[in-house]
Amino acid sequence: MAQPCPHPIAGSKVSRMTPHFFGYGSLVNLSTHDYPDARNATLRGWRREWRHTDVQPFAFLSARPVSGAEIDGVIAAVPNAD
């Protein structure tokens, strides 16, 4: 299981938060990304799901809130905070 991320969170006393991204799925792991501060993370309260729309002829991977669910992934700072 991933360890809690030590990065600042909303509501903390940090004057400027660094933006981060959370990636998940079979192609998102520490072997496929080389950001200097990337680490394994767990997003609690969300579940992965495939969604279909009338706009595209294929499904896409998304997430939806589900109590008790977890998604394992990777978190890292957004390069250059942009």
Secondary structure, 3 states (H helix, E strand, C coil): CCCCCCCCCCCCCCCCCCCEEEEECCCCCCCCCCCCCCEEEEEEEEEEEEECCCCCCCCEEEEEEEEEEEEEEEEEECHHHC
